[in-house]
Amino acid sequence: MSKKPAAGADPLAPMTQAAAQAAQAAQQNVQAFGSAMTEMWKTMSGLSLPMDAMAKLQSDYITQATAMWNGALTSFQKEGAPAAPLGDKRFAGDAWTKNPAAALYAQAYLLNARTLMQMAESVQGDAKTRSRIRFAVQQWVDAASPANFLATNPEALAKAVETKGESIAQGLQLLWKDIEQGHMSQTDESSFEVGRNVATSEGAVVFENDLFQLIEYKPLTAKVYERPMLFVPPCINKYYILDLQPENSVIRYTVENGHRVFVVSWRNPDASLAATTWDDYIERGPIAAIAAVQDITGAETINTLGFCVGGTILASGLAVLAARGEKPAASMTLLTTLLDFSDTGILDVFVDEASVKLRDMTIGAEAPGGPGLLKGKELATTFSFLRPNDLVWNYVVGNYLKGEAPPPFDLLYWNGDSTNLPGPMYCWYLRNTYLTNALRKPGALTVCGVPLDLTKITCPTFIYASREDHIVPWQAAFKSTEVLAGSKDKTFVLGASGHIAGVINPANKNKRSHWVNSKLPATSDDWFKTATETPGSWWPVWSGWLGKQAGKQVAAPKAYGNRSHKVIEAAPGRYVKQKA
């Protein structure tokens, strides 16, 4: 039986003493950790952790830890008084602030996380190694959050008590379901079906080969522009990111604005396509699609659009055609596309000669067991861990700890509909873009039997980038204006938000903003300094530009395809429904 404190004694004295001891222990732990980290840097070639930086980190840590403990003591003294907001959405719920112990635990985690990241930032060495250290530490820090564990998440514990354990049972059921399907659910996948409530724009497949189907969409206007529009989406995702719902469909928006639209729907590769090369994707991809569109419409020149790696593929195809003396594009639009890979953002941490060579040896053309596939689930996992708190741990907490099934969300359904890639094609792309940045160098590569030179593309070009894009940094997308030196008519527009949300920004929603600049200086910084920010979507800017490239208005066609390209099946076609 515990003794009562003597009269006049401070009842919080034991806690104060414990806090002092904890602070002293924390200082010793930081010093020990710092020494261990210093020794580790010494064993890694070219890396060091300056002692003066470590000393400042330790001093700052102790100062902040002391303030944290003092704040916790004040909170304990004022029973029922909530702790101050923690400034992190993971700990924004009342259960964190109203529980002093939980608030203290979260504060300690945030302090340790900041210190670790500052330590990683202080490392001296080559840029790539420093980036990898920061990335690895960030992954560990995000995974170690107390919000990610049932025993230390007061919201999950409160719900378990409230539901008499039902939330835990539901969480286990959701976990088992995800184990069975092989990936974490980010949305209610049963709420969507391709062709029923996503990818619903009316159209027909009018051409197909072993790599893609070509979809022609039904006109929604009595007259259309004489030059048709061809979309080349990324082959690492399904095309219907451009046609999610009628109200946020880039495809439908383009059709509504009087364009005759065709879209490439890439096949989801299986073992039969494991040996497919980059040259195959160019020749039997955009080049074949352009020829089919020209034949169906009778147009000598067409407007073209490429999204993400689809833009890289499209530009490569147009450069190959230019080397053959053909210039079928009246214009080219590039959405969040890289042509210059000198700045690839966070993805750079995954690429070096050793990693590319490993891919060559396991799934590439020279793999001992024969070419293989880069599995779509591996790509999806990689991209999710670029934003782990939003795309991984958020669902661990909601799905498994709280037993809350994620709500329907079309974009996240698309995000989970992964695609495979043929090993040789992927290895060529990885080596010649991310590793060596050879794609942008005139004549450095031979594609489809001709020297590749992107400066041979001379058509007007519209380049769009997203300001918060973590996959295609907007400054890197801006460098396409330099790579495409042969085009004398280039427009660059910058949108708010990220890689996908920035692109899928419907004009009728009037959300976010975009930046425009009639001038095109040499650097992205100079462009932004004189750019004008305008509220709302960038779509109307692009639509106005595209209308100027599309020629005169003619009567809309009454049927799909032509005699040599007959309807194969209704849109969205069977290729897009193939699962990885």
Secondary structure, 3 states (H helix, E strand, C coil): CCCCCCCCCCCCHHHHHHHHHHHHHHHHHHHHHHHHHHHHHHHCCCCECCHHHHHHHHHHHHHHHHHHHHHHHHHHHCCCCCCCCCCCHHHCCHHHHCCHHHHHHHHHHHHHHHHHHHHHHHCECCHHHHHHHHHHHHHHHHHCCHHHCHHHCHHHHHHHHHCCCHHHHHHHHHHHHHHHHCCCCCCCHHHCCECCCECCCCEEEEEECCCEEEEEECCCCCEEECCCEEEECCCCCCHHHHCCCHHHCHHHHHHHCCCCEEEEEECCCCHHHCCCCHHHHHHHHHHHHHHHHHHHHCCCCEEEEEECHHHHHHHHHHHHHHHCCCCCEEEEEEECCCCCCCCCHHHHHHCCHHHHHHHHHHCCCCCCCCCCEECHHHHHHHHHCCCHHHHHHHHHHHHHHCCCCCCCCHHHHHHHCCCCEEHHHHHHHHHHHHHCCCCCCCCCCEECCEECCHHHCCCCEEEEEECCCCCCCHHHHHCHHHHCCCCCCEEEEEECCCCCCCCCCCHHHCCCEEEECCCCCCCHHHHHHCCEEEECCCHHHHHHHHHHHCCCEEECCCCCCCCCCCCCEECCCCHHHCCC
